[in-house]
Amino acid sequence: MKRVDGANRVGIETGRMKAESALYLFRPTRAISNFAKTPAGTPNPSGEAMLVLLHGYSSVGGLPIFVDGELVGSIGVGGMAPDAASGTYPDEQCAQAGMDAVFKK
């Protein structure tokens, strides 16, 4: 867990929640809301129950970390406001930049 000076508790907690959700569900948090839907897009009660039990958090900013196709961890960033209209999600961009730096993509 790392935080920037001045980061508030909400950003820290949402970052943790995003990391856990990406880890538990093997997918970016951007895609977690689809976990609770059928292929036709209707609500899937089993998927919704699983999200509740796993404390699934579908806010963009959590990414699973795969090495050679194997899940080895996750990263979550919280605290920055998204701009969905322009498709800008700073939390996810920051998480991806961190992974790229570590794995030198």
Long-range contacts (C-beta under 8 A, 24 or more apart in sequence): 7-79, 8-79, 10-78, 10-79, 11-78, 11-79, 11-80, 12-78, 12-79, 13-78, 14-57, 14-59, 14-61, 14-76, 14-78, 14-79, 15-61, 15-76, 15-77, 15-78, 15-79, 15-91, 16-76, 16-78, 17-55, 17-57, 17-59, 17-62, 17-76, 17-78, 18-57, 18-59, 18-61, 18-62, 18-76, 18-77, 18-78, 18-91, 19-62, 19-74, 19-75, 19-76, 20-55, 20-57, 20-62, 20-74, 20-76, 21-54, 21-55, 21-56, 21-57, 21-58, 21-62, 21-76, 22-62, 22-63, 22-64, 22-74, 22-75, 22-76, 23-64, 23-71, 23-73, 23-74, 24-54, 24-56, 25-54, 25-56, 26-64, 26-71, 27-64, 28-60, 28-62, 28-63, 28-64, 28-92, 29-57, 29-58, 29-59, 29-60, 29-61, 29-62, 29-63, 29-76, 30-58, 30-60, 30-89, 30-92, 32-56, 32-57, 32-58, 33-58, 59-91, 60-89, 60-91, 60-92, 61-89, 61-91, 61-92, 61-94, 61-95, 62-95, 63-92, 63-95, 63-96, 63-99, 65-99, 67-103, 75-99
